[in-house]
Amino acid sequence: MAHLVSLKNLGGVERYFLRFVSEYKRAMSLDVLLQTEQVHPFLREALTSKGHPIHSIKGPSSFKLPELFGVRARYQKKLIERVDPQAILVWNKLAGNPLAMLDDHPVFHYEHGTAWTATRTREVDDYLQLLSGVVAVSHAAYRMLQLRCGLAESVPALTLHNAIEVPECHAEHPEGRFRLGFAGRLKGLKAPMVALETFRAVHNELPEAELWIAGEGPLEPVLRDWVNRWQLQDNVRFCGLVNDMSAFYTGLDAFICPSWREPFGLVAQEAIAYGVPAIVSNVDGLPEALQDAGNGAILEPTRPRSALARYGELCVQGPDEVFSPSDNDLVTARVLDPEEAARKLIEWAHDPEQRRRIGRHAREQLEREQNLTRYGDQLMDFIKSASAIGSDLGKL
């Protein structure tokens, strides 16, 4: 099997790719087809040490062939003939794929958020028509491919939520403390201002409560300004970029992810994996990261996004349309009501044993349903099945 992937950065998709190929080298041979010449040093070392062949699709070794007169396309055709994979998995890229080398093999697309930002073009249409199947990180991701990019319903599809290794350590939820956490880039669509608004409402009832914010971004000065205005300096900690997220999560009593766009919501999944109840917006793939409301609370965003404009234009920057799980369609982006979120948090604050029960339930469910071995087995079964269907259709 060949994986067409960009490994220039070390983000969620790239880390997940590495976890998958590490798990499945035992079951099959794997070839890596690089979309970009650069490979993050961590990823190159990990792949090389595991013996995975790495090929550049732009030319032999570090040489970059020109696209003029079809020179690069001919190289790509010869490369894929030499590798001769049973299937090709394209990781989270809709535009800029080498269509010439995808003609003669089953091609599968892994969707992890690119459908939210892609522009539908003839190139994207041609790519989607090549597909033998789609694997989506959430139902929301699959629907966005349909709604924004025109993916046909006839294309076989599998929704496969991120797998996660449930850690041994977990939040203890001690008596007499309530610490809320937020993690993510501090920018508009992640809605850190909503997290701060929510905490302010919690603090009005629980003066000793704390908010820990992990992450950096353009909204940090705005958040600090309003922390000072609301006199929350003693209760809000800006943690910056956190190297040890395990220590961060295990030190929390609750977590909030109020984003108004999120293809899946890895931070919410990570929080519940550490036994921390999470509040999420019912938008895009966020509720799927939580799995069910028994692992926290899924709240409908009911407030106009413009309500955040009072804090500055940076707070409202982001997409105007998002996917609504309730409507199964695109809707105008809205944000959480902080008072509603605060009521649930205050309830949890008064009942540490309830938080522990929620945490145990979440960890058991993740261990049972979201482990990497199960994930890999489902993915490979789908690819084999859909490849066979495509082969049979090609004979008709």
Stockholm file with secondary structure:
# STOCKHOLM 1.0

chainA/1-396         MAHLVSLKNLGGVERYFLRFVSEYKRAMSLDVLLQTEQVHPFLREALTSKGHPIHSIKGPSSFKLPELFGVRARYQKKLIERVDPQAILVWNKLAGNPLAMLDDHPVFHYEHGTAWTATRTREVDDYLQLLSGVVAVSHAAYRMLQLRCGLAESVPALTLHNAIEVPECHAEHPEGRFRLGFAGRLKGLKAPMVALETFRAVHNELPEAELWIAGEGPLEPVLRDWVNRWQLQDNVRFCGLVNDMSAFYTGLDAFICPSWREPFGLVAQEAIAYGVPAIVSNVDGLPEALQDAGNGAILEPTRPRSALARYGELCVQGPDEVFSPSDNDLVTARVLDPEEAARKLIEWAHDPEQRRRIGRHAREQLEREQNLTRYGDQLMDFIKSASAIGSDLGKL
#=GR chainA/1-396 SS CEEEECCSSCSHHHHHHHHHHHHHTTTSCCEEEESSSCCCHHHHHHHHHTTCCEEESSSSTTCCCCCGGGHHHHHHHHHHHHHCCSCEEEESCCSSCCGGGGTTSCEEEEESSGGGTCCCCHHHHHHHHHCSEEEESSHHHHHHHHHHHCCCTTSCEEECCCCCCCCSCCCCCCTTCCEEEEESCCSGGGCHHHHHHHHHHHHHHCTTCEEEEECCCTTHHHHHHHHHHTTCTTTEEEEESCSCHHHHHHTCSEEEECCSCCSSCHHHHHHHHTTCCEEEESSTTHHHHHCSGGGEEEECCCEEGGGGGGGCGGGGCSCSEEEETTTTEEEECEECCHHHHHHHHHHHHTCHHHHHHHHHHHHHHHHHHSCHHHHHHHHHHHHHHHHHHHHHHHTC
#=GC SS_cons         CEEEECCSSCSHHHHHHHHHHHHHTTTSCCEEEESSSCCCHHHHHHHHHTTCCEEESSSSTTCCCCCGGGHHHHHHHHHHHHHCCSCEEEESCCSSCCGGGGTTSCEEEEESSGGGTCCCCHHHHHHHHHCSEEEESSHHHHHHHHHHHCCCTTSCEEECCCCCCCCSCCCCCCTTCCEEEEESCCSGGGCHHHHHHHHHHHHHHCTTCEEEEECCCTTHHHHHHHHHHTTCTTTEEEEESCSCHHHHHHTCSEEEECCSCCSSCHHHHHHHHTTCCEEEESSTTHHHHHCSGGGEEEECCCEEGGGGGGGCGGGGCSCSEEEETTTTEEEECEECCHHHHHHHHHHHHTCHHHHHHHHHHHHHHHHHHSCHHHHHHHHHHHHHHHHHHHHHHHTC
//
